[in-house]
Amino acid sequence: MTFEIINSGPATGAENMQRDLTLCADVRSGAIPATLRLYTWQPWCVSLGKHQSADTMDQLLLRERGYDIVHRPTGGRAVLHADEVTYCICVPVGDALEARRVYHDVHMIIFKALSGLTEHLSVAGLDADLRAHYASSGPLGQACFSSHARTEILSSGRKVVGSAQRVLDGVVLQHGSILCGNGHEQLADIIIADEDQREKLRSSIMASSTTLSQVASRQITTDDVVTAIMAWTAANGTLISTPVNGSDN
């Protein structure tokens, strides 16, 4: 897979999602080639799947903690973007089989890049049936990092990178969250739930996910992740586009 890669740095939730939609439109029009964008969130932000209700989140607590909230154009469930790097890739595709191949290939590229930071990573080899998980109306069904799907990146069976994909008028738009630290676990604090449900969700997230820092037994920063992905893709023949002053505008 050949694509340009850009490092955008931090932005708000609304800014990040608008940039991704603009990227998708530019790829669709042929103005730019397939592109992978790496970025972070300022402030920390809850992103919801396209059809997920914001009513599942405690809006008062979000404001008190200073967290942002936004809907992604992709599917999936809620992610608290904290101590992580998000990627967005936009690729023209002809059919659903090609879109599935993009999902696989992107994960393999990120897996190989992150393996330079720690050797204790693997790729999920079996399909997890997430239909019941996503259909759940309870708090456990609202969180992305309480389950994993085929080809997602794991360590000892626990998710390190979670992704969601959607095809928009012939272009795959795929998002993924690469966990550096454990800030994502605080999602359990802001989902509307009673204390028993909240504790079950927190335990589920902790049991089903881990971070690069935990896996490597040393601090892995967002800069480390961006540098690793940029370096691996540069060494393996992808096209590199480095924006001025950390912005892709």
C-alpha positions, 0 to 999 in steps of 0.5 A: 500500500502506498500513501502519503503520511502527515503528522498534524499534531493536536486539535479539538475534536471538531477540528480533527473530525472536520480535517478527516472529512476534508481529507476524505473529500480531497482523496475522492476528488483526486486532489491528493493521493491516499493519505494517512494522518496522525494526530492527537487531541487537545483537550482530551476528547470522547469520540462516539461512533456515528450512530452512538447517542451522546446521552450515554455520556455524563455531560456535566462530568465531561464539562467538569473535567474539561473533556471534549466530545464529538461524533466520528464519521466511522462506526464503532463505540466510544473512545476517550482519546487520552495518552494516545495517537489517533490515525486516519487513513483515506484510500479509494476502494472499489468494493467491500473486499478491497475495504477489508483488505485496507483494514488488514493492511493498515493494521499490519503497517502499524504493527510492524512500525510499533514492533520497533518500540516493543517486541511484545505485540501480536495481531488478532487472528480470529474474528470476534463476533461483535454484533452482540457487544455493539447491540448491547444497550448497557454501559459495557456495549458503549466502549470500544476497548472492551472487545477486539476484532480480527487483525487488531493489534494486541499484546497477550490478547489485550487490545493496544490499537482499536479501529473503525472503518466506513466507506464514504462514496468509494473512499475508505475512511478508517480511524484507529486509536494507538494507546500510549498510556492508560488515560482511556480507562477513565471512559468508565468514569464518564459513561452514565451507569450505576456504580456496579455497572461502572466497575464492571466496565472499568474492569472490562476495559482494563482486562481487554486493553493495554498500552504500549507503555505497559507492554514495553515496561517503560514510558512510550510517548505520543512522539515516540509512536509518531516517530516510529510510524513515520520512520517505518513508512519512510524506510518501506517506500511510502510517500512522506509529506511533512507539514509545516509547523505541525499542521496539515492545513 
